[in-house]
Amino acid sequence: MSDTSDYELEREATIARNRALLAELGLANASESLKPTKSGKSAAKPVQPRVKKPKQPAMPTRQSTRLRRAPTVDPNESPAAKRKRERAEEQRRREEEEELLAAAEREREAKRPRHHDLDLQALTDELTPEELGELRHTFAEILKTPRPRQASSDDAYVFDDDVKEEAEVKQLKQKLGKLKVVSRAKVTHDRIYSAAYHPEPTKDLIFFGDKHGELGIWDARAPIEEAVDEDGELTSVEDAEGGKYYRLQMHWPATSKSSISSVKFDPIDAFSVFTTAYDCTIRNLSLTSGMAHEVYATDDILITSVDLPPHGNEMWISDVAGGVTHMDLRAHRSHAKRYDLSDTKIGSVSVNPTRPYFLVTASNSRELKVWDARMLETLSSRSLRSAPNTPSSSSKGRDNSIVTLPNEVDRETIDKLLATKKGQSTVRARWQHNKSVSSAYWDSRGRSIVSTSYDDTIRLWDIKSSWLDKEAPFPSSRPFSQIKHNCQTGKWLTILKAQWTTNPDVYPHFTIGNMDHSVDVFSCKGDHIVKLADKTKITAVQAVTCSHPSIVERVATGNGSGRCVLWAPQDV
């Protein structure tokens, strides 16, 4: 028998032994499971961005004079020539030192917050003149009609029997059950932190705030343009970006120190948008003039959220130091008044839309509290000015920037008020959670409160009108409904917060992201309305949600990479 035949016989015997061993282990068909399946559904693919972020030019490498090759010195150099050469070298060293100092100063200046007014050209340095013209045209379209924020009456959708309530929930399920992914785009460069839906009914215009102070404006249903992938080939319609977006660098520097924590429209006409950021400033972008100016600033106190009552002209601001600041937008910001309400971070403050003097705060102290601001306003404040010669409106803060120093009511004064009989009406309710309360908001009727907490629970309270009318603590502190919901976002995801619809013409409901890459919608009584999901297109947690103020069948979401999704009926 030849050597080849012996080798073949040995190979076949080895294969037979291996098969027998796999059969004993129950893995005889293991190879079949590793073959690619022919499924009709493809895995979710990220949308292809139209314009890539331009690469920054490489900075020249610094090199000290010592490392440079020294000039050749003539051994027969005369004393006069030597003195001349040494003077020239000294002059060169001084010029190099001055250049390095100037470069370092420019680098420090680039990292400082910007407190001056900025126009669209300064905010959108990566947009072409044509794109800038498109953005101005988009603004002009939504400026034709004022869209004031609408508030429900406090007795709206309050029924005597369950049949009518069940009918409203059923109708809501029918409408929201039709929502599908109709548009996707990478609206911002970094993680989405906040969002707001513009009330214009003829457009789906959503404003997203990201981790690095960038405000992304997404016209989600604008005509789709042809896009090319990294190989220069046209992408399919499913993989292409939907609509048009524009990126504005509202806060500076473009780092995590400028994360936009909240986005709010002017409740009077929606012609301007307010953004709060971790650079300790609040800015207002006027859609009419295209100018962004600073409304408020603090010194080293991070701002977490802001809310405005429906009549406008006022603003409530929460911060990480446990304070809540009230500011009249018609007066100079030096008249702002800060109340030191907690010794831990207040993550959100929400104004009751029908009774704007009621505030709800969510704190790391694990308590949710309802405050009567009328009682707080009676307290006298002390000035925070550190020097007698400091101007009343501002003082030098970080990096010599101009910051506002408000008047403050300290904790001791507030604690003294709460210990009195009058103080019992200041805090109308306090509800303990098992862990930190990440957010708490009033609904559009001012009747329901929803809170989210790190104890993986969504809580709902139904507040009766009679409780709000009396100057006494609420008789009940137990939540109306509790919903288990995974809120363990960790370090790399934006905190999940339940967001009420601001549409007053629909049964109150809220949206919240789910860790399984979906979006949940619940009613004000805790009924699960619908779960929005699409595994073929969505492969990331939709941490930030918002809904259209006047159209029921619209929900927008954003994830940790700046990619955003519009959910709407398929035939929209």
C-alpha positions in Angstrom: 0.0 0.0 0.0 1.4 3.4 -1.0 2.2 6.2 1.5 -0.7 8.3 0.2 -3.2 5.5 0.9 -1.9 5.1 4.4 -2.3 8.8 5.0 -5.8 8.9 3.7 -6.8 5.9 5.9 -5.4 7.6 9.0 -7.1 10.9 8.2 -10.5 9.1 7.7 -10.0 7.2 11.0 -9.3 10.5 12.8 -12.4 12.1 11.4 -14.5 9.1 12.4 -13.1 9.3 16.0 -13.9 13.1 16.2 -17.4 12.6 14.9 -18.0 9.8 17.5 -16.6 12.1 20.3 -18.9 15.0 19.2 -21.9 12.6 19.1 -21.2 11.5 22.7 -21.1 15.2 23.7 -24.3 16.0 21.9 -22.5 18.3 19.5 -22.9 16.4 16.3 -24.8 19.3 14.5 -22.8 22.1 16.1 -21.3 23.1 12.7 -24.7 23.7 11.2 -25.6 26.3 13.9 -22.5 28.3 13.0 -23.5 28.8 9.4 -25.0 32.2 8.5 -28.8 32.1 8.4 -30.8 33.5 5.5 -33.2 35.8 7.4 -35.3 38.4 5.8 -34.5 40.9 8.6 -31.0 42.5 8.6 -29.3 43.8 11.7 -29.7 47.4 12.5 -27.2 49.7 10.7 -26.2 53.1 11.9 -27.4 55.9 9.7 -24.7 57.4 7.4 -23.9 61.0 8.3 -24.0 63.4 5.4 -21.1 65.6 6.5 -18.2 64.3 8.5 -16.7 66.3 11.3 -13.7 68.1 9.8 -10.4 67.0 11.1 -8.4 69.5 13.0 -5.0 70.3 11.3 -2.0 68.9 13.1 -0.4 71.4 15.4 3.3 72.0 15.0 5.5 70.2 17.5 7.1 72.5 20.0 10.9 72.3 20.1 13.2 74.0 22.6 16.1 76.1 21.5 18.5 73.7 23.3 17.4 70.9 21.0 17.9 72.8 17.8 21.3 72.6 16.2 23.4 75.4 17.4 24.9 77.7 14.8 28.5 77.0 13.9 30.8 79.3 15.9 34.0 80.6 14.2 36.9 79.9 16.5 38.6 83.1 15.3 35.4 85.2 16.0 36.2 88.7 17.2 34.8 90.0 20.5 32.5 92.5 18.7 31.1 89.7 16.5 30.6 87.5 19.5 28.7 90.2 21.4 26.5 90.7 18.3 25.8 87.0 17.9 24.9 86.6 21.6 22.5 89.6 21.4 20.8 88.1 18.3 20.5 84.7 20.1 19.0 86.4 23.2 16.6 88.3 21.1 15.5 85.1 19.4 15.0 83.4 22.7 12.8 86.2 24.0 10.7 86.1 20.8 10.3 82.3 21.2 9.2 82.7 24.8 6.8 85.4 24.0 5.3 83.3 21.2 4.9 80.3 23.5 3.2 82.5 26.2 0.9 84.0 23.6 0.0 80.4 22.3 -0.7 79.3 25.9 -2.9 82.3 26.5 -4.9 81.6 23.3 -5.3 78.0 24.5 -6.6 79.2 27.9 -8.9 81.7 26.2 -10.4 79.0 24.0 -11.4 77.0 27.1 -13.1 79.8 28.9 -16.9 80.2 28.8 -18.2 82.7 26.3 -20.3 85.4 28.0 -20.8 87.8 25.0 -23.5 87.8 22.4 -23.1 85.4 19.5 -24.7 85.4 16.1 -25.5 82.3 13.9 -22.3 82.7 12.0 -20.3 82.4 15.2 -22.4 79.5 16.4 -22.3 77.5 13.2 -18.7 77.6 12.0 -19.0 74.2 10.2 -22.0 75.2 8.1 -21.6 76.5 4.5 -23.3 79.8 3.5 -26.0 77.8 1.7 -26.7 75.7 4.8 -26.8 78.8 7.0 -29.3 80.3 4.6 -31.5 77.1 4.9 -31.4 77.4 8.7 -32.5 81.1 8.5 -35.3 80.0 6.1 -36.4 77.3 8.5 -36.6 79.8 11.3 -38.6 82.2 9.1 -41.2 79.5 8.5 -41.9 78.8 12.1 -42.0 82.6 13.0 -45.1 83.2 10.9 -47.5 82.2 13.8 -46.8 82.5 17.5 -47.3 79.1 19.3 -47.8 79.8 23.0 -47.7 76.9 25.4 -51.2 75.7 26.1 -52.2 74.5 29.6 -55.2 72.3 30.5 -57.7 73.2 33.2 -57.1 71.2 36.4 -60.3 69.3 36.0 -59.6 68.1 32.4 -59.8 64.3 31.9 -61.2 63.8 35.4 -64.0 61.3 35.1 -66.6 60.0 37.6 -66.6 56.5 36.2 -63.9 54.2 34.8 -65.7 53.6 31.5 -64.9 57.0 30.1 -61.3 56.8 31.3 -60.9 53.3 29.7 -62.2 54.8 26.5 -59.6 57.5 26.5 -56.8 55.0 27.2 -58.0 52.8 24.4 -58.1 55.7 21.9 -54.6 56.7 23.0 -53.4 53.1 22.4 -54.9 53.1 18.9 -53.1 56.3 17.9 -49.7 55.6 19.5 -49.7 52.0 18.4 -49.2 53.2 14.8 -45.9 54.8 15.5 -42.9 53.5 13.5 -39.3 54.8 12.8 -39.8 57.2 10.0 -36.5 59.2 10.2 -33.0 58.8 11.7 -30.0 61.1 11.8 -26.8 61.8 13.7 -28.0 65.2 14.9 -25.1 66.0 17.3 -21.5 64.9 17.6 -21.8 63.6 21.1 -24.2 62.1 23.7 -27.7 63.5 23.8 -28.5 65.1 27.2 -31.8 67.0 26.6 -34.4 67.6 24.0 -37.5 69.8 23.2 -40.1 69.5 20.4 -41.0 72.8 18.7 -44.8 73.3 18.7 -45.1 74.2 15.0 -47.6 71.7 13.6 -46.5 71.8 10.0 -43.0 70.6 10.9 -41.2 68.1 13.0 -38.5 70.4 14.4 -36.7 69.0 17.4 -33.9 70.7 19.4 -31.3 68.4 21.0 -28.6 69.4 23.6 -25.5 67.2 23.7 -22.6 66.5 26.1 -20.2 69.1 24.6 -22.5 72.1 24.6 -23.8 71.6 21.0 -27.4 72.3 20.2 -28.6 70.2 17.3 -31.7 71.4 15.3 -33.3 68.6 13.4 -35.9 69.2 10.7 -36.8 65.5 10.7 -39.2 65.4 7.7 -37.3 67.7 5.4 -36.7 66.1 1.9 -34.0 63.5 2.0 -30.8 64.2 0.2 -28.6 61.6 -1.5 -25.8 60.4 0.9 -22.5 58.6 0.2 -20.8 56.2 2.5 -17.1 56.0 3.3 -16.3 54.3 0.0 -18.0 57.1 -2.0 -21.0 54.9 -2.9 -24.7 56.0 -2.6 -26.3 54.6 0.5 -29.7 52.9 0.6 -32.8 54.9 1.7 -33.0 52.8 4.9 -29.4 53.6 5.8 -29.4 57.2 4.8 -30.0 60.1 7.2 -33.5 61.5 7.3 -34.3 65.2 7.2 -31.8 68.0 7.7 -30.0 69.1 10.8 -27.9 72.0 11.9 -25.4 72.1 14.8 -24.9 75.2 16.9 -22.1 75.5 19.5 -24.3 77.2 22.1 -21.9 76.8 25.1 -18.2 76.9 25.3 -15.7 75.2 25.7 -16.8 72.2 23.6 -16.1 69.7 26.3 -18.1 67.8 28.9 -17.9 70.9 31.1 -20.5 72.4 28.8 -23.1 69.6 28.7 -26.6 71.1 27.9 -28.8 69.9 30.8 -32.1 71.2 29.6 -33.8 72.9 26.6 -36.9 75.0 26.9 -38.9 77.1 24.5 -40.3 80.5 25.4 -43.8 79.7 26.6 -45.3 82.9 25.2 -44.6 82.4 21.5 -41.8 79.7 21.0 -39.8 82.3 19.1 -36.7 81.7 21.3 -35.1 78.8 23.0 -33.3 78.6 26.4 -30.5 76.2 27.1 -28.8 75.5 30.5 -25.4 73.9 30.7 -22.7 72.7 33.0 -20.6 75.8 32.1 -22.8 77.5 34.7 -24.6 79.7 32.2 -28.1 80.0 30.7 -28.3 81.2 27.1 -31.2 82.3 25.0 -31.2 81.8 21.2 -33.6 84.2 19.4 -35.0 82.5 16.3 -36.1 86.0 15.1 -32.7 87.7 15.2 -30.4 84.7 15.2 -28.6 86.1 18.2 -27.7 84.1 21.3 -27.1 86.0 24.5 -26.4 85.0 28.1 -29.4 85.2 30.4 -27.8 84.1 33.6 -24.6 82.8 35.0 -23.2 81.5 38.3 -19.7 81.1 39.7 -18.8 77.4 39.9 -22.4 76.2 40.6 -23.6 73.8 37.9 -27.1 74.4 36.6 -29.1 71.2 36.3 -32.5 72.4 35.0 -34.8 75.3 34.3 -38.6 75.7 33.9 -40.8 78.6 32.9 -44.5 79.2 33.8 -46.9 79.4 30.9 -47.2 83.2 31.1 -43.5 83.5 30.6 -41.4 86.4 32.1 -40.2 84.2 34.9 -37.7 81.4 35.3 -36.9 78.9 38.0 -33.4 77.4 38.1 -32.1 74.4 40.0 -28.4 73.6 40.7 -26.1 70.9 42.1 -25.5 72.8 45.3 -29.1 72.3 46.4 -30.5 75.7 45.4 -33.4 77.0 43.4 -33.2 80.4 41.9 -36.1 82.6 40.9 -35.5 85.2 38.2 -37.8 87.8 36.6 -36.7 88.0 32.9 -38.0 91.5 32.7 -35.6 92.7 35.4 -31.9 92.7 35.5 -30.4 89.4 36.4 -28.8 90.9 39.5 -32.2 90.8 41.1 -32.4 87.0 40.9 -33.1 85.4 44.3 -31.6 82.0 45.3 -33.2 79.7 47.9 -30.9 77.2 49.6 -33.4 74.4 49.8 -31.3 71.3 50.2 -27.8 70.2 51.2 -27.6 67.9 48.2 -28.1 68.3 44.4 -31.5 69.3 43.1 -31.7 67.5 39.8 -34.9 69.1 38.5 -37.4 71.8 39.3 -40.9 71.9 37.7 -43.5 74.7 37.8 -47.2 73.8 38.1 -48.7 75.1 34.8 -52.1 76.0 36.3 -50.8 77.3 39.7 -47.3 78.6 38.9 -46.5 79.2 42.6 -46.3 75.5 43.2 -42.9 73.9 42.6 -41.8 70.3 42.7 -38.1 69.5 43.3 -36.2 66.2 42.9 -33.1 65.8 45.0 -30.3 63.5 45.8 -31.6 63.6 49.4 -34.0 60.9 48.2 -37.0 63.3 48.7 -39.4 64.8 46.3 -41.0 68.0 47.7 -43.8 70.3 46.7 -43.1 73.9 47.6 -45.4 76.9 47.8 -43.2 79.7 46.4 -45.5 82.4 47.8 -44.2 81.5 51.3 -40.6 81.5 50.1 -40.9 85.0 48.5 -41.7 86.5 51.9 -38.2 85.6 53.2 -35.5 88.3 53.3 -32.3 87.6 51.5 -28.7 88.5 52.0 -26.3 89.6 49.2 -23.6 87.3 48.1 -21.2 90.0 47.2 -17.7 89.3 48.5 -16.4 92.9 48.4 -18.0 96.3 49.1 -16.7 97.7 45.8 -18.1 94.9 43.7 -20.7 96.1 41.2 -24.3 95.0 42.1 -24.8 93.2 38.8 -21.6 91.1 38.5 -18.3 90.0 39.9 -15.2 88.3 38.7 -15.5 84.6 38.7 -13.6 81.7 37.1 -10.9 82.8 34.7 -11.9 86.4 35.3 -15.3 85.8 33.6 -18.3 88.0 34.5 -20.8 86.1 36.6 -24.0 87.2 38.4 -24.1 87.0 42.1 -27.8 86.7 43.2 -29.3 87.4 46.5 -29.6 84.3 48.6 -31.9 83.0 51.3 -29.7 80.6 53.3 -30.7 77.2 54.8 -30.9 78.6 58.3 -33.5 81.1 57.4 -35.6 78.5 55.5 -35.3 76.0 58.4 -36.6 78.6 60.8 -39.6 79.2 58.5 -40.3 75.5 58.3 -40.3 75.2 62.1 -43.1 77.7 62.4 -46.9 77.2 61.9 -46.7 79.3 58.7 -43.9 77.1 57.5 -46.2 74.0 57.4 -47.8 75.5 54.3 -44.4 76.1 52.6 -43.7 72.4 52.0 -47.0 71.0 51.0 -45.7 67.5 50.6 -42.5 65.4 50.8 -42.3 61.9 49.5 -39.3 59.7 50.4 -37.8 57.4 47.8 -35.5 54.5 48.4 -32.7 56.2 46.4 -31.9 59.5 44.8 -34.8 61.1 42.9 -33.5 61.9 39.4 -36.5 63.9 38.1 -40.0 65.0 39.0 -42.4 66.9 36.8 -46.0 68.3 36.8 -48.3 67.3 33.9 -50.1 69.9 31.7 -53.1 70.0 34.1 -51.0 70.6 37.2 -52.8 67.6 38.7 -50.3 64.7 38.4 -46.6 64.3 39.3 -44.3 61.7 37.8 -40.9 60.9 39.4 -38.0 58.7 38.4 -35.5 57.3 40.9 -32.4 55.1 41.0 -34.5 52.6 43.0 -35.8 51.5 39.5 -39.3 52.8 40.2 -41.5 55.3 38.4 -44.0 56.9 40.8 -47.2 58.7 40.0 -49.2 61.0 42.3 -52.8 62.2 41.6 -53.2 65.6 43.3 -56.8 66.8 43.9 -57.7 70.5 43.2 -59.0 70.9 46.8 -55.5 70.0 48.1 -54.0 72.8 46.1 -56.6 75.4 47.1 -56.0 74.9 50.8 -53.1 76.4 52.7 -52.2 73.2 54.4 -50.0 70.1 53.8 -51.5 67.5 51.4 -53.5 64.9 53.4 -51.9 61.9 51.6 -48.3 61.2 50.7 -48.6 57.8 49.1 -48.1 57.6 45.4 -51.2 56.7 43.3 -49.2 54.2 41.2 -45.7 52.6 41.2 -44.2 51.1 38.1 -41.0 49.0 38.1 -38.6 50.3 35.5 -34.8 49.7 35.0 -33.1 53.1 35.6 -29.5 51.8 36.0 -28.0 53.8 33.2 -24.5 53.8 34.6 -21.7 56.2 33.6 -22.1 56.2 29.8 -25.8 56.8 29.4 -27.9 59.9 30.0 -30.2 59.5 33.1 -33.7 58.2 32.2 -36.4 60.8 32.9 -40.1 60.5 32.3 -41.4 63.4 30.1 -45.0 64.4 30.0 -46.7 65.4 26.8 -47.5 69.1 26.8 -50.5 68.6 24.5 -53.5 69.7 26.5 -56.0 68.2 24.1 -55.1 64.5 24.8 -55.3 62.2 27.8 -52.2 62.9 29.9 -49.3 60.5 29.3 -45.6 60.4 29.4 -42.7 58.8 27.6 -39.5 57.3 29.0 -36.6 55.3 27.5 -36.0 51.7 28.3 -32.7 49.9 28.7 -33.8 47.3 26.1 -33.5 49.9 23.3 -37.2 50.7 23.3 -39.5 53.6 24.5 -42.4 53.1 26.9 -45.5 55.3 27.0 -47.6 55.3 30.2 -50.8 57.1 31.1 -51.2 59.5 34.1 -52.8 56.5 36.0 -49.9 54.1 35.2 -51.5 52.2 32.3 -48.9 50.9 29.8 -50.0 52.5 26.5 -47.4 51.2 24.1 -43.8 50.0 23.7 -42.0 51.6 20.7 -39.3 49.3 19.4 -37.6 48.3 16.1 -34.7 45.9 16.5 -33.8 46.2 12.8 -33.1 49.9 13.1 -32.5 50.7 16.8 -29.6 49.1 18.7 -29.0 51.7 21.4 -30.8 53.0 24.5 -33.1 55.8 23.6 -32.3 57.7 26.8 -33.8 61.1 26.0 -37.4 61.4 24.8 -39.9 64.2 24.0 -43.3 64.5 22.2 -45.0 67.0 20.0 -46.9 69.7 21.9 -49.9 69.6 19.5 -49.7 66.3 17.5 -50.4 63.1 19.4 -48.7 60.8 17.0 -45.1 62.2 17.3 -42.3 61.1 19.6 -38.6 61.9 19.2 -35.7 60.2 21.0 -31.9 60.5 21.2 -29.1 58.1 22.3 -25.6 58.2 23.6 -23.8 58.8 20.3 -25.9 61.8 19.1 -28.2 59.7 16.9 -31.9 60.7 17.0 -35.1 59.0 15.9 -38.5 60.3 14.9 -41.4 58.0 15.6 -44.6 58.7 13.6 -47.2 56.9 11.5 -45.7 55.1 8.6 -47.7 57.1 6.0 -46.7 60.5 7.4 
